[in-house]
Amino acid sequence: FTIWTLINIEKTAAGEELVTLKARQTAGALPRLNYETIPAAGRVQVLDVLNKLTEDIYRAGPESVIDRTREAVRIVLSVYLQDRDGVGSGLDLGKLISKLAADGEDERKSIVINASNIARLLHARGKTAEQEIRSFRQICEQDAEYAVQCMGTILCEFGWASW
């Protein structure tokens, strides 16, 4: 386990190896949670998935972080909609986004909808079949960081966290 990503190894004029490292941008990746604002019925589920995401941020590659982020977004939207609208559990992320969009437009929901769609689309880009069909580029660290930032934005927009 390391917070460093190997960028390059090259030989110096003296024949020594120069190793270039980049720190993963994980410190403060997710906002501070306001536990009491998360609906009690789904609080344990939300905390569990966010803990797993935090572990992956520090240990896994970008595809894994994006996969974990997508699942975290799905669970957070599900808990939010179950609490507010009585939506059933077990819905896929696409259906949850559609239900949120059907509730009416306001800026807060628009941000959540778009941030959720980013996580959904980045998840699809990590699939080899999608890469072959659509000629997507490979997922990179910045994509994973962006997905995690989208998760943080969703939590803040729901009032469940603050930066």
C-alpha distance (Angstrom), angle and dihedral (degrees) to the residues before:
residue distance angle dihedral
F1 . . .
T2 3.78 . .
I3 3.78 137.5 .
W4 3.80 89.7 -141.5
T5 3.79 128.6 94.9
L6 3.80 118.1 -154.5
I7 3.80 108.4 -123.1
N8 3.80 104.1 172.6
I9 3.80 145.7 -17.8
E10 3.79 118.3 -153.9
K11 3.79 138.0 162.0
T12 3.79 119.3 -109.7
A13 3.82 123.7 -141.5
A14 3.81 87.3 -97.3
G15 3.81 90.4 57.0
E16 3.79 95.0 -109.5
E17 3.77 122.0 131.8
L18 3.79 116.0 -110.0
V19 3.79 111.8 -155.5
T20 3.81 118.4 -159.9
L21 3.80 115.0 -156.4
K22 3.78 131.6 -176.5
A23 3.80 123.1 -156.9
R24 3.78 113.8 -125.7
Q25 3.78 110.3 -112.7
T26 3.79 95.2 -122.2
A27 3.78 105.8 118.7
G28 3.76 105.9 106.7
A29 3.79 91.8 1.2
L30 3.78 91.8 142.8
P31 3.79 124.4 39.2
R32 3.80 125.0 -115.2
L33 3.78 109.4 -84.6
N34 3.80 122.4 -126.4
Y35 3.81 94.5 -146.3
E36 3.78 96.7 -168.0
T37 3.83 92.1 57.2
I38 3.81 93.5 57.8
P39 3.83 108.8 92.4
A40 3.81 108.5 -97.3
A41 3.82 93.6 -132.6
G42 3.82 92.0 61.2
R43 3.80 101.9 25.0
V44 3.81 96.3 104.2
Q45 3.80 91.6 47.8
V46 3.82 92.4 49.2
L47 3.80 93.5 46.7
D48 3.81 91.3 47.4
V49 3.80 94.6 51.9
L50 3.81 92.3 44.6
N51 3.82 90.9 50.4
K52 3.80 89.5 51.8
L53 3.81 90.2 48.5
T54 3.80 90.9 50.7
E55 3.81 90.5 51.8
D56 3.81 91.1 50.1
I57 3.80 92.2 48.5
Y58 3.79 88.8 62.1
R59 3.80 99.4 37.6
A60 3.77 114.1 24.4
G61 3.77 137.5 69.8
P62 3.80 124.0 -102.4
E63 3.83 96.0 -92.4
S64 3.77 91.4 53.8
V65 3.80 92.7 47.0
I66 3.81 90.2 50.9
D67 3.82 91.7 48.1
R68 3.81 90.8 50.1
T69 3.82 91.1 45.8
R70 3.79 91.8 52.1
E71 3.80 90.4 52.8
A72 3.80 90.9 46.9
V73 3.81 90.4 51.8
R74 3.81 89.9 49.2
I75 3.78 92.9 51.8
V76 3.82 94.3 44.4
L77 3.82 91.9 50.3
S78 3.80 90.7 45.4
V79 3.81 93.5 51.6
Y80 3.81 91.0 45.3
L81 3.82 93.8 50.2
Q82 3.81 93.6 42.3
D83 3.78 89.6 53.7
R84 3.81 97.0 44.3
D85 3.80 104.8 30.3
G86 3.80 106.0 18.0
V87 3.81 91.8 -116.1
G88 3.81 113.7 170.8
S89 3.78 122.3 -108.3
G90 3.79 126.9 -107.9
L91 3.81 98.3 48.0
D92 3.80 120.0 147.9
L93 3.79 119.0 -111.4
G94 3.81 93.6 -108.1
K95 3.81 91.6 55.5
L96 3.80 91.9 46.5
I97 3.80 90.7 52.0
S98 3.81 90.0 49.5
K99 3.82 91.5 50.3
L100 3.79 91.3 49.7
A101 3.82 90.5 49.0
A102 3.82 91.4 49.1
D103 3.82 90.3 58.1
G104 3.79 90.2 74.1
E105 3.77 136.2 -89.2
D106 3.72 125.8 -76.5
E107 3.78 127.8 145.9
R108 3.80 94.5 -104.4
K109 3.79 93.4 52.6
S110 3.78 91.0 43.7
I111 3.80 90.6 56.6
V112 3.81 91.5 47.9
I113 3.81 91.9 47.2
N114 3.79 92.9 50.0
A115 3.81 94.4 43.9
S116 3.81 89.3 49.7
N117 3.79 91.1 49.7
I118 3.80 90.7 51.9
A119 3.81 90.5 55.7
R120 3.82 89.8 46.5
L121 3.81 93.7 49.4
L122 3.81 94.9 45.2
H123 3.80 88.7 51.1
A124 3.81 90.2 55.3
R125 3.81 91.1 48.9
G126 3.79 90.0 60.0
K127 3.80 92.1 61.6
T128 3.80 114.0 96.7
A129 3.80 92.4 -141.2
E130 3.81 90.5 56.8
Q131 3.80 90.8 46.4
E132 3.80 90.5 52.9
I133 3.81 95.4 44.9
R134 3.80 98.1 42.9
S135 3.82 101.2 25.8
F136 3.80 92.4 -123.5
R137 3.77 118.7 176.8
Q138 3.79 119.0 -113.1
I139 3.81 118.2 -81.9
C140 3.82 112.6 -102.2
E141 3.82 138.3 -167.7
Q142 3.80 92.1 -93.5
D143 3.81 90.3 57.3
A144 3.80 90.1 53.9
E145 3.81 91.6 47.3
Y146 3.80 90.0 49.5
A147 3.81 92.1 50.7
V148 3.81 90.9 50.6
Q149 3.82 90.8 48.6
C150 3.82 88.1 52.5
M151 3.81 88.7 53.8
G152 3.80 90.0 51.6
T153 3.79 91.3 49.0
I154 3.81 91.1 52.4
L155 3.80 91.4 51.2
C156 3.81 90.7 50.3
E157 3.81 93.9 46.4
F158 3.82 89.7 53.6
G159 3.81 89.0 50.1
W160 3.79 91.7 -118.2
A161 3.81 94.8 117.8
S162 3.79 143.7 14.2
W163 3.80 133.3 -149.6
